[in-house]
Amino acid sequence: MNKVECPKCHHKFVPKGFETDEIKKALEKSIRAEYKLGLKEQKEQMETKYEEEKDKLNKQIENLKEDLERERDYKSRLSTKGIGEEFEQYCYNEFQKHRAKAYPFAMFEKDNEAIGSRNKTKGDFIFRNYNSNEIDKIETVSIMFEMKNEATKTKTKQKNEQFFEKLHNDRIKKNCEYAVLVSTLEKDNDFYNGGIADVSYAYPKMFVVRPQCFMTIIDIINSCASNNLNTLKELELYKKQNYNMQILKNNIEVFRDSFQEKVANANNNYKEVIDDIQNVIDTLTEAKIKLENVGTNLTQANNLLVDLSFGNVTKGITDTKK
């Protein structure tokens, strides 16, 4: 028979006179005691770990609260213009991170030229991408950007749609295909909080995006434009051919006008020459007639001279001696 351990003194011995059931009960009791002790130790360890994690989280929460308070204080001291410029710089920096790898031939610059007859306006940034950097490069896509950021403690809350019309007009003035409003306005609006909102129902090819989707919307629009690159190349070729045909047409018209002018001048000169020749003919004819008259007169004079004799000369003269 195997030895058993005493629950009190933990001394192992071989029971004498105990029944099998009693031995089982003693063993079960000992096991339960050890199990409870193990559970208690595990519970204490878990409680200790929980307190440690709780302290860490509380410290992180306090740090975040301090950071948030500093951010709020910083933004409250910024002017509206300062907030806008800071936001624009953020977008510019985001693009610069991706320019070399994704957009080596692209242009992303501040829109510094205000255009308009009365209310001269301009957007914030213009993005133009090209298929190469060669002289005959083709523009594949263009986007007019407007950036709108709102101070945390602003009393009058602006709405995104307030800027749609201006953005649309700036897009047209600068000959851009798309218009994108990068905005933090209307923070509680689920329509805009999706990240990218298509507002083409208001104005064609216009989107409103949250800052985290700034590069995403550029990638999406550029990807769509890249699929149409062959079409753009064909269109560009057609434009060049049409341009060349127009040049040929203009050259033909210039040649025709010049030819017609020279023909008209030649006709005028021809008429003048004909008139001059006719005048010469008339003059020569008149001179011929005069010469013929002179010849006739000379012939007659010669005949008279031939018939001249002394008798003819003295004919009719009376003799005075008689």
JOVEN-V984949 format. One record per helix or strand. SS is the DSSP state (~ for helix, > for strand). FROM is the first residue (numbers start at 0). LEN is the number of residues. If there is no record, write none. Layout:
SS_FROM_LEN / SS_FROM_LEN
This chain:
>_3_2 / >_11_2 / ~_19_58 / ~_79_23 / >_106_4 / >_114_1 / >_120_1 / >_124_6 / >_138_10 / ~_159_14 / >_177_6 / ~_189_4 / >_195_3 / >_205_4 / ~_210_17 / ~_228_78 / ~_309_5
